[in-house]
Amino acid sequence: MASPSVPPGNPAAPRRDARSGYAKGEETRRAILTAALAEFGEHGFANATTRRITQAAGVTLPSLAYYFGNKEGVYLACANEIVDRYVRQMASISVAGLTEALERGDSAACRDYLKQLLRHLIQLLAGSDDALTWTTFVARELREQGPAFAILYERLWEPGVRLLARLAAGVRGARTVRDADTIDALLLISSLVAFYTGRAVSLRTLGWEKIGDHELQALFAAADRLADGVSDRAG
């Protein structure tokens, strides 16, 4: 059985300023990415413009060209940045421990890891101030399947669903993933949509002004119940 892993980091890292002023160069690059995520999320790849991106970032067009080449280059960099955020968020989970739990068929340990993964996803999708910007990018990519779709699918969605499906099988004491496990994994991930792309509706329905520490704890508890629901359907 291959060891599970979070999606790898960006294999083609953007160019960085080889001269002095690394911090300034990274600051410029980050500003462009932040502006680009918002622009592509709102307008899509076809209708977004590098002019609006650079204006929002407070940089020049040559700066964008230096770091990313062109519009498609910065668009693909946005997709890789989203994957890298996921990797950083999941870094505290022990891959060795998770692998051992799956190989032993340890139902309790698999359930615990399933809860950890769901909590990390909630923290990533709902717990950060800028989550709505990049999740809007993701939502549009799901609808339109632009140039970044393959990156997000191959490096994030497909391996993420596969790992959750293996854990769902594990909490049932099984080592073979069935369609039912994959469906459960998809439903678990889909259940989080209400708190990022549907955040406005969710907050208003719950009477929440924001998702702070107290609200996150409520979401974590709900994620635990979802994971327990998978184990309750064992057999």
TALINJO-V365123 format. One record per helix or strand of 3 or more residues. SS is the DSSP state (~ for helix, > for strand). FROM is the first residue (numbers start at 1). TO is the last residue. If there is no record, write none. Layout:
BEGIN
ss & from & to
SS & FROM & TO
SS & FROM & TO
END
This chain:
BEGIN
ss & from & to
~ & 22 & 47
~ & 50 & 57
~ & 61 & 68
~ & 71 & 90
~ & 95 & 104
~ & 107 & 126
~ & 131 & 144
~ & 149 & 171
~ & 179 & 195
~ & 199 & 206
~ & 213 & 232
END
